[in-house]
Amino acid sequence: MAAVQAEAWANPSSLHGFGLAAAEQLERSRWRLGELLGCAASQLVFTSGGTESIHTALLGVAGQGSPGRLLISAVEHPATLAAAVQVQRLGWQVEILPVDHLGVVDLEALDRLLVPPTRLVSLIWGQSEVGTIQPIETIGARCREAGVLLHVDAVQVLGHRPLAFDALPIDLLSLAAHKLQGPRGVGALLVRQGVSLSPFIGGGGQEAGRRGGTEPVALVAGLTRALELCQARLGSHGGQDPIADLRDGLLARVLELEGVCLSGPDPRHAADPPRLPHHLSLLVANPCGTPLSGRGLVQALWQQGYAVSSGSACSSGRAAEGGLAPSPILQAMGYADAEAASGVRLSLGPWLTAADLEGVPAALEQARVRLQAVLSAR
């Protein structure tokens, strides 16, 4: 990125030599990304990240033709929920597909709704809170048969499994650089050839008229390099993300703790749906079985030097009795409010080693004891 910024710093739409150098660099990155993602370079629309990519897809389709019906799942990212609200304002119907206790979309409900006026389905491929990977190939085939467009939020999946866009029954796919060690502030929307979109952001006609605004050449170069490194890591391990082994070892150890259980698919169970390889989501209770606050555990773990997340981080305005904030995702999966507020998410990066994770179970136990002591003192 530093080299690109030094050599191709200009506006890639400018016609002078500096601008032409930036335009050439941008198109080299676009071509390379198309090669890595299994699509033509012309199918890439650069955006500011996953949120904008999702809005570009949903509102871009909604702006074409008469209003129809959009199907989303009950476990979507807040960006998709926000875009769906805007789609509703354009006169569209929005229907929520239920999920089971592991977070998998109800395919029978999907089949019932893949009829007019349904024109678009938007699903998160790898659920960011509980790690569930949806059966996108199966869902995509059913959408194709029904003549319905499918948009996929692949922000969590990209970099953890090989992806060949043109070989998948997907029409639109959103991605972001920062989930694969790339820079914040850049992402992309992949668009199947023949799918037309109304621009979500107008302006100077950049990105073949699909997204206005000067392209961030250095950020796009960073996205490209990050994906190259991820693909190389996958390629050297037979297409599998090697971090799954670290995750599985950590999972076995934390589940030995009293009051700690897994939410979402269990990677040890062959009958369960697949799970994001870098992802753990836990529900934590005290020795008496009373759920503890996931947010409180996040704070207590940070005091020991571990940066983790609460599964309810995106529902900060929702407070249940006792100050708990239940996760809408866990509620949609059938968990009661108290349990749905006890979620903790551990996301592993490729820079970590087994030694780095050695102290996590003890730290989690100490955090639980500390939180329980605070609650008992009230």
C-alpha positions as CSV (number, residue, x, y, z in Angstrom):
1,M,0.0,0.0,0.0
2,A,2.8,2.4,0.8
3,A,4.5,1.7,-2.6
4,V,1.2,2.3,-4.4
5,Q,0.5,5.5,-2.5
6,A,3.9,6.8,-3.5
7,E,3.7,5.8,-7.1
8,A,0.0,6.0,-7.9
9,W,-1.4,8.7,-5.6
10,A,-3.5,10.6,-8.1
11,N,-7.2,10.5,-9.0
12,P,-7.5,7.5,-11.4
13,S,-10.2,9.4,-13.4
14,S,-7.7,12.1,-14.3
15,L,-6.3,12.2,-17.8
16,H,-2.8,13.5,-17.0
17,G,0.1,11.1,-16.4
18,F,-0.3,10.9,-12.7
19,G,-3.9,9.9,-13.1
20,L,-3.1,7.4,-15.8
21,A,-0.6,5.7,-13.5
22,A,-3.3,5.5,-10.8
23,A,-5.8,4.1,-13.3
24,E,-3.4,1.5,-14.4
25,Q,-2.7,0.4,-10.8
26,L,-6.4,0.3,-10.0
27,E,-7.2,-1.9,-13.0
28,R,-4.2,-4.2,-12.3
29,S,-5.7,-4.7,-8.8
30,R,-9.2,-5.3,-10.3
31,W,-7.8,-7.8,-12.7
32,R,-5.9,-9.7,-10.0
33,L,-8.9,-9.7,-7.7
34,G,-11.1,-11.1,-10.5
35,E,-8.5,-13.9,-10.9
36,L,-8.5,-14.7,-7.2
37,L,-12.3,-14.6,-6.9
38,G,-13.1,-16.6,-10.0
39,C,-14.9,-13.8,-12.0
40,A,-14.2,-11.2,-14.6
41,A,-12.6,-8.0,-13.6
42,S,-15.6,-6.1,-14.9
43,Q,-17.8,-7.8,-12.3
44,L,-16.1,-6.0,-9.4
45,V,-17.6,-2.8,-7.9
46,F,-15.3,-1.3,-5.3
47,T,-17.0,0.1,-2.2
48,S,-16.1,1.4,1.2
49,G,-16.7,-2.0,2.9
50,G,-19.3,-4.6,3.6
51,T,-22.0,-2.3,4.7
52,E,-22.0,-0.3,1.6
53,S,-21.7,-3.4,-0.6
54,I,-24.8,-4.8,1.0
55,H,-26.7,-1.6,0.5
56,T,-25.5,-1.3,-3.1
57,A,-26.8,-4.8,-3.8
58,L,-30.2,-4.6,-2.1
59,L,-31.0,-1.0,-3.1
60,G,-29.5,-1.5,-6.6
61,V,-31.9,-4.4,-7.3
62,A,-34.8,-2.7,-5.6
63,G,-34.3,0.3,-7.9
64,Q,-34.9,-1.8,-11.0
65,G,-38.5,-2.3,-12.1
66,S,-41.6,-2.5,-9.9
67,P,-41.5,-3.3,-6.2
68,G,-41.3,-7.0,-5.2
69,R,-40.5,-9.1,-2.1
70,L,-37.1,-9.4,-0.4
71,L,-36.4,-12.5,1.7
72,I,-33.8,-12.2,4.5
73,S,-33.0,-14.6,7.4
74,A,-33.5,-14.0,11.1
75,V,-29.8,-14.0,11.7
76,E,-28.6,-11.2,9.3
77,H,-26.0,-8.6,10.0
78,P,-27.4,-5.2,11.1
79,A,-26.2,-3.8,7.7
80,T,-28.6,-6.0,5.9
81,L,-31.4,-5.2,8.3
82,A,-30.8,-1.5,7.7
83,A,-30.8,-2.0,3.9
84,A,-34.0,-4.0,4.1
85,V,-35.7,-1.1,5.9
86,Q,-34.8,1.2,3.0
87,V,-36.0,-1.4,0.5
88,Q,-39.3,-1.4,2.3
89,R,-39.6,2.4,1.9
90,L,-39.4,1.8,-1.8
91,G,-42.6,-0.2,-1.6
92,W,-41.1,-3.7,-1.3
93,Q,-42.3,-6.4,1.0
94,V,-39.7,-7.9,3.4
95,E,-40.1,-11.4,4.8
96,I,-37.9,-12.9,7.5
97,L,-36.9,-16.5,7.1
98,P,-36.7,-18.4,10.4
99,V,-33.7,-20.4,11.5
100,D,-33.2,-23.6,13.6
101,H,-31.3,-23.9,17.0
102,L,-28.0,-23.9,15.1
103,G,-28.8,-20.9,13.0
104,V,-29.5,-22.6,9.7
105,V,-32.2,-21.1,7.5
106,D,-35.5,-23.1,7.2
107,L,-35.4,-24.4,3.7
108,E,-39.1,-25.3,3.7
109,A,-40.0,-21.7,4.5
110,L,-37.7,-20.6,1.8
111,D,-39.3,-22.9,-0.8
112,R,-42.8,-21.6,0.2
113,L,-41.7,-18.0,-0.4
114,L,-39.8,-18.5,-3.7
115,V,-42.8,-17.5,-5.6
116,P,-44.0,-14.1,-6.9
117,P,-43.7,-11.4,-5.8
118,T,-40.3,-12.5,-4.4
119,R,-37.5,-11.1,-6.6
120,L,-34.5,-11.1,-4.2
121,V,-33.0,-13.2,-1.4
122,S,-30.2,-11.9,0.8
123,L,-28.4,-14.2,3.2
124,I,-25.3,-14.0,5.4
125,W,-23.1,-16.9,4.4
126,G,-21.0,-17.2,7.5
127,Q,-22.9,-15.9,10.6
128,S,-20.6,-13.5,12.4
129,E,-22.0,-14.2,15.9
130,V,-22.4,-17.9,16.0
131,G,-20.3,-19.1,13.1
132,T,-23.0,-21.0,11.2
133,I,-22.2,-21.4,7.5
134,Q,-25.4,-21.5,5.4
135,P,-25.9,-24.1,2.6
136,I,-25.5,-21.4,0.0
137,E,-25.0,-23.8,-2.9
138,T,-28.4,-25.5,-2.1
139,I,-30.1,-22.2,-1.6
140,G,-28.7,-20.7,-4.7
141,A,-29.8,-23.6,-6.8
142,R,-33.4,-23.2,-5.5
143,C,-33.3,-19.5,-6.2
144,R,-32.1,-20.1,-9.8
145,E,-34.8,-22.5,-10.4
146,A,-37.4,-20.0,-9.2
147,G,-35.8,-17.1,-11.2
148,V,-35.0,-15.2,-8.0
149,L,-31.8,-13.2,-7.5
150,L,-29.5,-14.2,-4.6
151,H,-27.3,-11.8,-2.7
152,V,-24.8,-13.2,-0.3
153,D,-23.0,-11.4,2.5
154,A,-19.6,-13.2,2.4
155,V,-17.7,-10.8,4.6
156,Q,-16.9,-13.5,7.2
157,V,-16.3,-16.3,4.7
158,L,-13.8,-14.7,2.4
159,G,-10.2,-15.6,3.2
160,H,-11.2,-18.8,5.1
161,R,-12.3,-20.9,2.1
162,P,-11.6,-20.8,-1.6
163,L,-14.2,-18.8,-3.6
164,A,-15.0,-19.1,-7.3
165,F,-17.9,-16.6,-7.9
166,D,-18.8,-17.6,-11.4
167,A,-19.0,-21.3,-10.4
168,L,-21.6,-20.5,-7.6
169,P,-25.3,-20.0,-8.0
170,I,-24.9,-16.5,-6.6
171,D,-25.9,-13.2,-8.3
172,L,-24.4,-10.7,-5.9
173,L,-21.7,-11.1,-3.3
174,S,-20.4,-8.6,-0.7
175,L,-17.0,-8.6,0.8
176,A,-14.7,-6.4,3.0
177,A,-11.0,-6.2,3.3
178,H,-10.6,-5.7,7.0
179,K,-11.9,-9.2,7.8
180,L,-8.8,-10.8,6.1
181,Q,-6.1,-8.5,7.5
182,G,-6.6,-5.9,4.8
183,P,-7.2,-2.2,5.3
184,R,-10.4,-0.8,6.7
185,G,-12.5,1.4,4.4
186,V,-12.6,-0.8,1.3
187,G,-14.7,-3.7,0.1
188,A,-16.3,-4.9,-3.1
189,L,-19.6,-6.1,-4.6
190,L,-19.3,-8.9,-7.1
191,V,-22.1,-8.7,-9.7
192,R,-23.1,-11.6,-12.0
193,Q,-22.9,-10.7,-15.7
194,G,-26.3,-9.6,-16.9
195,V,-27.5,-8.3,-13.5
196,S,-28.2,-4.6,-13.6
197,L,-28.2,-2.3,-10.6
198,S,-29.4,1.2,-9.9
199,P,-26.4,3.1,-8.3
200,F,-26.7,3.5,-4.6
201,I,-24.2,6.4,-4.7
202,G,-24.2,8.7,-7.7
203,G,-21.5,11.0,-8.8
204,G,-18.9,10.9,-11.5
205,G,-19.8,7.6,-13.1
206,Q,-17.0,5.6,-11.6
207,E,-17.1,1.8,-11.5
208,A,-18.9,1.6,-14.8
209,G,-21.6,3.9,-13.5
210,R,-22.4,1.6,-10.6
211,R,-20.8,3.5,-7.8
212,G,-19.8,7.2,-7.8
213,G,-16.8,8.5,-6.0
214,T,-13.0,8.5,-6.5
215,E,-11.6,5.0,-6.0
216,P,-9.1,4.5,-3.1
217,V,-6.3,3.0,-5.2
218,A,-4.0,2.2,-2.3
219,L,-6.8,0.6,-0.3
220,V,-7.8,-1.6,-3.2
221,A,-4.1,-2.7,-3.5
222,G,-4.2,-3.6,0.1
223,L,-7.4,-5.6,-0.3
224,T,-5.7,-7.4,-3.3
225,R,-2.6,-8.3,-1.4
226,A,-4.5,-9.4,1.7
227,L,-6.5,-11.8,-0.4
228,E,-3.4,-13.1,-2.1
229,L,-1.9,-14.0,1.2
230,C,-5.1,-15.7,2.4
231,Q,-5.4,-17.7,-0.8
232,A,-1.7,-18.8,-0.5
233,R,-2.3,-20.0,3.0
234,L,-5.4,-22.0,1.9
235,G,-3.6,-23.4,-1.1
236,S,-0.7,-24.6,1.1
237,H,-3.2,-26.5,3.2
238,G,-5.3,-28.2,0.6
239,G,-7.9,-25.5,0.5
240,Q,-8.6,-25.7,4.3
241,D,-7.9,-23.0,6.8
242,P,-5.3,-24.3,9.2
243,I,-6.6,-22.1,12.0
244,A,-9.4,-24.7,12.5
245,D,-7.0,-26.9,14.3
246,L,-6.1,-24.2,16.8
247,R,-9.8,-23.4,17.2
248,D,-10.7,-27.0,17.9
249,G,-8.0,-27.4,20.5
250,L,-9.1,-24.2,22.3
251,L,-12.8,-25.4,22.1
252,A,-12.0,-28.6,23.8
253,R,-10.3,-26.8,26.7
254,V,-12.9,-24.1,27.3
255,L,-15.7,-26.6,27.3
256,E,-14.1,-28.3,30.3
257,L,-15.0,-25.3,32.3
258,E,-18.2,-25.5,34.4
259,G,-21.0,-23.4,33.0
260,V,-19.5,-22.9,29.5
261,C,-21.2,-24.3,26.5
262,L,-21.0,-23.8,22.7
263,S,-23.6,-21.9,20.6
264,G,-23.9,-22.6,16.9
265,P,-22.6,-25.7,15.1
266,D,-20.2,-28.0,16.9
267,P,-17.2,-28.8,14.6
268,R,-16.7,-32.1,16.5
269,H,-20.1,-33.3,15.3
270,A,-20.2,-34.5,11.7
271,A,-24.0,-34.2,11.6
272,D,-23.9,-30.4,12.4
273,P,-23.7,-27.8,9.6
274,P,-20.2,-26.4,8.9
275,R,-18.8,-23.6,11.1
276,L,-16.4,-20.7,10.3
277,P,-13.0,-22.2,11.0
278,H,-11.7,-19.2,13.0
279,H,-14.7,-18.8,15.1
280,L,-15.9,-19.8,18.6
281,S,-19.1,-18.6,20.3
282,L,-19.8,-19.5,23.9
283,L,-22.6,-19.1,26.4
284,V,-21.3,-18.6,30.0
285,A,-23.2,-19.2,33.3
286,N,-22.2,-19.3,37.0
287,P,-21.9,-22.6,38.8
288,C,-25.6,-22.5,39.7
289,G,-26.5,-22.2,36.0
290,T,-27.4,-18.5,36.0
291,P,-26.3,-16.9,32.7
292,L,-23.7,-14.1,33.1
293,S,-23.4,-10.9,31.1
294,G,-21.4,-11.5,27.9
295,R,-20.4,-7.8,27.9
296,G,-19.2,-8.1,31.5
297,L,-17.1,-11.0,30.5
298,V,-15.6,-9.1,27.6
299,Q,-14.5,-6.3,29.9
300,A,-13.1,-8.8,32.5
301,L,-11.1,-10.6,29.8
302,W,-9.7,-7.4,28.4
303,Q,-8.4,-6.6,31.9
304,Q,-6.3,-9.8,31.4
305,G,-5.1,-8.8,28.0
306,Y,-7.6,-10.7,25.8
307,A,-9.6,-8.9,23.2
308,V,-12.9,-10.8,22.6
309,S,-16.4,-9.8,21.6
310,S,-19.9,-10.1,23.0
311,G,-22.4,-11.7,20.8
312,S,-24.8,-8.9,21.5
313,A,-22.5,-6.0,20.5
314,C,-24.8,-5.0,17.7
315,S,-27.9,-4.7,20.0
316,S,-26.6,-2.1,22.4
317,G,-30.0,-0.4,22.7
318,R,-31.7,-3.6,23.8
319,A,-31.5,-4.1,27.6
320,A,-33.3,-7.0,29.3
321,E,-34.2,-7.2,33.0
322,G,-31.1,-7.1,35.2
323,G,-29.1,-5.0,32.7
324,L,-28.5,-7.8,30.3
325,A,-28.5,-7.1,26.6
326,P,-29.9,-10.2,24.7
327,S,-28.6,-10.9,21.3
328,P,-31.3,-10.9,18.6
329,I,-29.3,-13.6,16.8
330,L,-29.4,-16.0,19.8
331,Q,-33.1,-15.1,20.4
332,A,-33.9,-16.0,16.8
333,M,-32.2,-19.4,17.4
334,G,-34.5,-20.1,20.4
335,Y,-32.5,-19.0,23.4
336,A,-34.2,-17.2,26.3
337,D,-33.3,-13.6,27.0
338,A,-30.9,-14.3,29.8
339,E,-29.0,-17.0,27.8
340,A,-29.0,-14.7,24.8
341,A,-27.2,-12.1,26.8
342,S,-24.4,-14.4,27.9
343,G,-22.7,-14.8,24.6
344,V,-18.9,-14.4,24.1
345,R,-17.2,-14.6,20.7
346,L,-13.6,-15.6,20.2
347,S,-12.2,-14.9,16.7
348,L,-8.8,-16.4,15.9
349,G,-6.3,-14.8,13.5
350,P,-3.6,-16.6,11.5
351,W,-0.9,-14.8,13.6
352,L,-1.8,-16.7,16.7
353,T,-0.1,-19.9,18.0
354,A,-1.1,-22.6,20.5
355,A,1.2,-20.8,23.0
356,D,-0.8,-17.6,22.6
357,L,-4.0,-19.4,23.4
358,E,-2.6,-21.4,26.3
359,G,-3.9,-19.0,29.0
360,V,-7.4,-18.4,27.5
361,P,-9.3,-21.0,29.5
362,A,-7.9,-19.8,32.8
363,A,-8.5,-16.2,31.9
364,L,-12.1,-17.0,31.1
365,E,-12.6,-18.8,34.4
366,Q,-11.1,-15.9,36.3
367,A,-13.3,-13.5,34.4
368,R,-16.3,-15.5,35.3
369,V,-15.3,-15.6,39.0
370,R,-14.7,-11.9,39.0
371,L,-18.0,-11.1,37.4
372,Q,-19.9,-13.4,39.8
373,A,-18.2,-11.7,42.8
374,V,-19.4,-8.3,41.5
375,L,-22.9,-9.5,41.0
376,S,-23.0,-11.2,44.5
377,A,-21.8,-7.9,46.1
378,R,-24.8,-6.0,44.7
